[in-house]
C-alpha cells in the first residue's frame, strides 16, 4: 500500500513540475515533469500486476 501512495505522490509531483514549466515556459521542467509522470505510471502498472498475481495466489 505504501508503494502505491508514493507512486501517486510522484505522479502529482511530476504534474506540478510540468505545470510550473508550462507557466514559466521552462522546457526542462516540462520535460522532467512528463518523465516523472511516466515513471510513476510504469510503477503503478507494475503494482497492479503484482496485485493481480497476489489475488490469483490467494
N, CA, C and O atoms as a GROMACS GRO file, in nm:
protein
  232
    1UNK      N    1   0.083  -0.120   0.000
    1UNK     CA    2   0.000   0.000   0.000
    1UNK      C    3   0.087   0.125   0.000
    1UNK      O    4   0.054   0.225  -0.065
    2UNK      N    5   0.197   0.119   0.072
    2UNK     CA    6   0.286   0.233   0.082
    2UNK      C    7   0.343   0.272  -0.053
    2UNK      O    8   0.356   0.391  -0.084
    3UNK      N    9   0.379   0.172  -0.136
    3UNK     CA   10   0.434   0.199  -0.269
    3UNK      C   11   0.331   0.271  -0.355
    3UNK      O   12   0.366   0.360  -0.432
    4UNK      N   13   0.205   0.233  -0.343
    4UNK     CA   14   0.100   0.297  -0.423
    4UNK      C   15   0.088   0.445  -0.388
    4UNK      O   16   0.071   0.529  -0.477
    5UNK      N   17   0.098   0.477  -0.262
    5UNK     CA   18   0.089   0.616  -0.217
    5UNK      C   19   0.210   0.695  -0.269
    5UNK      O   20   0.196   0.807  -0.318
    6UNK      N   21   0.328   0.634  -0.258
    6UNK     CA   22   0.448   0.701  -0.306
    6UNK      C   23   0.442   0.724  -0.458
    6UNK      O   24   0.481   0.830  -0.506
    7UNK      N   25   0.394   0.625  -0.531
    7UNK     CA   26   0.384   0.638  -0.676
    7UNK      C   27   0.287   0.748  -0.715
    7UNK      O   28   0.313   0.825  -0.807
    8UNK      N   29   0.175   0.756  -0.644
    8UNK     CA   30   0.077   0.861  -0.673
    8UNK      C   31   0.135   0.998  -0.639
    8UNK      O   32   0.113   1.095  -0.711
    9UNK      N   33   0.210   1.006  -0.529
    9UNK     CA   34   0.274   1.132  -0.491
    9UNK      C   35   0.375   1.175  -0.597
    9UNK      O   36   0.384   1.293  -0.631
   10UNK      N   37   0.451   1.078  -0.650
   10UNK     CA   38   0.547   1.108  -0.757
   10UNK      C   39   0.475   1.159  -0.881
   10UNK      O   40   0.521   1.252  -0.947
   11UNK      N   41   0.361   1.098  -0.912
   11UNK     CA   42   0.283   1.143  -1.028
   11UNK      C   43   0.237   1.287  -1.010
   11UNK      O   44   0.248   1.369  -1.101
   12UNK      N   45   0.186   1.318  -0.892
   12UNK     CA   46   0.138   1.454  -0.864
   12UNK      C   47   0.252   1.554  -0.866
   12UNK      O   48   0.236   1.667  -0.912
   13UNK      N   49   0.368   1.512  -0.816
   13UNK     CA   50   0.485   1.599  -0.819
   13UNK      C   51   0.525   1.627  -0.964
   13UNK      O   52   0.562   1.740  -0.998
   14UNK      N   53   0.519   1.525  -1.047
   14UNK     CA   54   0.551   1.543  -1.189
   14UNK      C   55   0.453   1.636  -1.257
   14UNK      O   56   0.492   1.720  -1.339
   15UNK      N   57   0.325   1.622  -1.224
   15UNK     CA   58   0.224   1.711  -1.283
   15UNK      C   59   0.248   1.856  -1.241
   15UNK      O   60   0.236   1.948  -1.322
   16UNK      N   61   0.282   1.874  -1.114
   16UNK     CA   62   0.307   2.009  -1.065
   16UNK      C   63   0.429   2.069  -1.134
   16UNK      O   64   0.428   2.185  -1.173
   17UNK      N   65   0.534   1.989  -1.147
   17UNK     CA   66   0.656   2.038  -1.211
   17UNK      C   67   0.628   2.073  -1.358
   17UNK      O   68   0.678   2.174  -1.408
   18UNK      N   69   0.550   1.990  -1.425
   18UNK     CA   70   0.515   2.019  -1.564
   18UNK      C   71   0.432   2.147  -1.573
   18UNK      O   72   0.453   2.228  -1.663
   19UNK      N   73   0.339   2.165  -1.481
   19UNK     CA   74   0.254   2.285  -1.482
   19UNK      C   75   0.337   2.411  -1.460
   19UNK      O   76   0.315   2.512  -1.526
   20UNK      N   77   0.433   2.404  -1.368
   20UNK     CA   78   0.520   2.520  -1.345
   20UNK      C   79   0.604   2.546  -1.470
   20UNK      O   80   0.624   2.661  -1.508
   21UNK      N   81   0.652   2.439  -1.532
   21UNK     CA   82   0.727   2.454  -1.655
   21UNK      C   83   0.645   2.518  -1.765
   21UNK      O   84   0.694   2.602  -1.840
   22UNK      N   85   0.519   2.478  -1.775
   22UNK     CA   86   0.430   2.538  -1.875
   22UNK      C   87   0.405   2.686  -1.846
   22UNK      O   88   0.404   2.769  -1.936
   23UNK      N   89   0.384   2.717  -1.718
   23UNK     CA   90   0.354   2.855  -1.680
   23UNK      C   91   0.473   2.948  -1.701
   23UNK      O   92   0.457   3.066  -1.730
   24UNK      N   93   0.593   2.892  -1.685
   24UNK     CA   94   0.714   2.976  -1.695
   24UNK      C   95   0.788   2.957  -1.826
   24UNK      O   96   0.894   3.016  -1.847
   25UNK      N   97   0.734   2.875  -1.915
   25UNK     CA   98   0.800   2.842  -2.042
   25UNK      C   99   0.936   2.777  -2.020
   25UNK      O  100   1.029   2.798  -2.099
   26UNK      N  101   0.948   2.699  -1.914
   26UNK     CA  102   1.073   2.630  -1.884
   26UNK      C  103   1.063   2.488  -1.940
   26UNK      O  104   0.998   2.402  -1.881
   27UNK      N  105   1.128   2.466  -2.054
   27UNK     CA  106   1.118   2.337  -2.122
   27UNK      C  107   1.180   2.223  -2.041
   27UNK      O  108   1.134   2.109  -2.049
   28UNK      N  109   1.284   2.254  -1.963
   28UNK     CA  110   1.347   2.150  -1.882
   28UNK      C  111   1.250   2.098  -1.777
   28UNK      O  112   1.239   1.977  -1.757
   29UNK      N  113   1.180   2.188  -1.711
   29UNK     CA  114   1.084   2.146  -1.608
   29UNK      C  115   0.967   2.072  -1.671
   29UNK      O  116   0.915   1.976  -1.614
   30UNK      N  117   0.925   2.116  -1.789
   30UNK     CA  118   0.817   2.046  -1.860
   30UNK      C  119   0.859   1.902  -1.887
   30UNK      O  120   0.782   1.809  -1.862
   31UNK      N  121   0.980   1.884  -1.939
   31UNK     CA  122   1.029   1.751  -1.972
   31UNK      C  123   1.048   1.665  -1.847
   31UNK      O  124   1.012   1.547  -1.846
   32UNK      N  125   1.103   1.724  -1.741
   32UNK     CA  126   1.123   1.649  -1.616
   32UNK      C  127   0.989   1.607  -1.558
   32UNK      O  128   0.974   1.495  -1.509
   33UNK      N  129   0.892   1.696  -1.563
   33UNK     CA  130   0.759   1.663  -1.510
   33UNK      C  131   0.695   1.548  -1.587
   33UNK      O  132   0.638   1.458  -1.526
   34UNK      N  133   0.705   1.552  -1.718
   34UNK     CA  134   0.650   1.444  -1.800
   34UNK      C  135   0.722   1.312  -1.773
   34UNK      O  136   0.660   1.206  -1.766
   35UNK      N  137   0.854   1.320  -1.757
   35UNK     CA  138   0.932   1.200  -1.729
   35UNK      C  139   0.895   1.140  -1.594
   35UNK      O  140   0.881   1.018  -1.581
   36UNK      N  141   0.878   1.225  -1.494
   36UNK     CA  142   0.839   1.176  -1.361
   36UNK      C  143   0.701   1.111  -1.366
   36UNK      O  144   0.678   1.009  -1.300
   37UNK      N  145   0.610   1.170  -1.443
   37UNK     CA  146   0.477   1.110  -1.456
   37UNK      C  147   0.485   0.974  -1.524
   37UNK      O  148   0.418   0.879  -1.483
   38UNK      N  149   0.567   0.965  -1.628
   38UNK     CA  150   0.582   0.839  -1.700
   38UNK      C  151   0.639   0.730  -1.611
   38UNK      O  152   0.592   0.616  -1.613
   39UNK      N  153   0.740   0.765  -1.534
   39UNK     CA  154   0.799   0.669  -1.442
   39UNK      C  155   0.696   0.624  -1.338
   39UNK      O  156   0.687   0.506  -1.306
   40UNK      N  157   0.620   0.718  -1.288
   40UNK     CA  158   0.518   0.686  -1.190
   40UNK      C  159   0.412   0.593  -1.248
   40UNK      O  160   0.368   0.499  -1.182
   41UNK      N  161   0.371   0.618  -1.372
   41UNK     CA  162   0.271   0.533  -1.436
   41UNK      C  163   0.323   0.390  -1.454
   41UNK      O  164   0.248   0.294  -1.437
   42UNK      N  165   0.450   0.377  -1.488
   42UNK     CA  166   0.509   0.243  -1.501
   42UNK      C  167   0.511   0.170  -1.366
   42UNK      O  168   0.481   0.052  -1.358
   43UNK      N  169   0.547   0.243  -1.262
   43UNK     CA  170   0.549   0.184  -1.128
   43UNK      C  171   0.408   0.142  -1.085
   43UNK      O  172   0.390   0.037  -1.024
   44UNK      N  173   0.308   0.226  -1.117
   44UNK     CA  174   0.171   0.194  -1.082
   44UNK      C  175   0.124   0.070  -1.158
   44UNK      O  176   0.052  -0.014  -1.103
   45UNK      N  177   0.163   0.058  -1.284
   45UNK     CA  178   0.126  -0.059  -1.363
   45UNK      C  179   0.189  -0.185  -1.304
   45UNK      O  180   0.125  -0.290  -1.297
   46UNK      N  181   0.314  -0.174  -1.262
   46UNK     CA  182   0.382  -0.288  -1.201
   46UNK      C  183   0.311  -0.329  -1.072
   46UNK      O  184   0.298  -0.448  -1.043
   47UNK      N  185   0.267  -0.232  -0.995
   47UNK     CA  186   0.193  -0.262  -0.871
   47UNK      C  187   0.062  -0.336  -0.903
   47UNK      O  188   0.024  -0.429  -0.832
   48UNK      N  189  -0.005  -0.294  -1.009
   48UNK     CA  190  -0.130  -0.360  -1.047
   48UNK      C  191  -0.105  -0.504  -1.087
   48UNK      O  192  -0.183  -0.593  -1.053
   49UNK      N  193   0.002  -0.528  -1.160
   49UNK     CA  194   0.037  -0.665  -1.200
   49UNK      C  195   0.068  -0.748  -1.076
   49UNK      O  196   0.024  -0.862  -1.063
   50UNK      N  197   0.145  -0.690  -0.986
   50UNK     CA  198   0.180  -0.759  -0.863
   50UNK      C  199   0.054  -0.793  -0.782
   50UNK      O  200   0.042  -0.903  -0.729
   51UNK      N  201  -0.038  -0.698  -0.774
   51UNK     CA  202  -0.163  -0.722  -0.703
   51UNK      C  203  -0.246  -0.831  -0.770
   51UNK      O  204  -0.310  -0.913  -0.703
   52UNK      N  205  -0.244  -0.832  -0.903
   52UNK     CA  206  -0.320  -0.935  -0.977
   52UNK      C  207  -0.265  -1.074  -0.946
   52UNK      O  208  -0.342  -1.168  -0.928
   53UNK      N  209  -0.134  -1.087  -0.941
   53UNK     CA  210  -0.075  -1.216  -0.909
   53UNK      C  211  -0.103  -1.256  -0.765
   53UNK      O  212  -0.124  -1.374  -0.735
   54UNK      N  213  -0.103  -1.159  -0.675
   54UNK     CA  214  -0.134  -1.189  -0.536
   54UNK      C  215  -0.277  -1.239  -0.522
   54UNK      O  216  -0.304  -1.334  -0.448
   55UNK      N  217  -0.370  -1.177  -0.595
   55UNK     CA  218  -0.511  -1.216  -0.583
   55UNK      C  219  -0.535  -1.354  -0.645
   55UNK      O  220  -0.623  -1.426  -0.600
   56UNK      N  221  -0.459  -1.391  -0.747
   56UNK     CA  222  -0.477  -1.523  -0.806
   56UNK      C  223  -0.413  -1.630  -0.718
   56UNK      O  224  -0.455  -1.746  -0.722
   57UNK      N  225  -0.312  -1.593  -0.640
   57UNK     CA  226  -0.249  -1.688  -0.548
   57UNK      C  227  -0.341  -1.720  -0.431
   57UNK      O  228  -0.344  -1.833  -0.382
   58UNK      N  229  -0.414  -1.621  -0.386
   58UNK     CA  230  -0.500  -1.638  -0.267
   58UNK      C  231  -0.616  -1.721  -0.297
   58UNK      O  232  -0.699  -1.746  -0.209
   0.00000   0.00000   0.00000
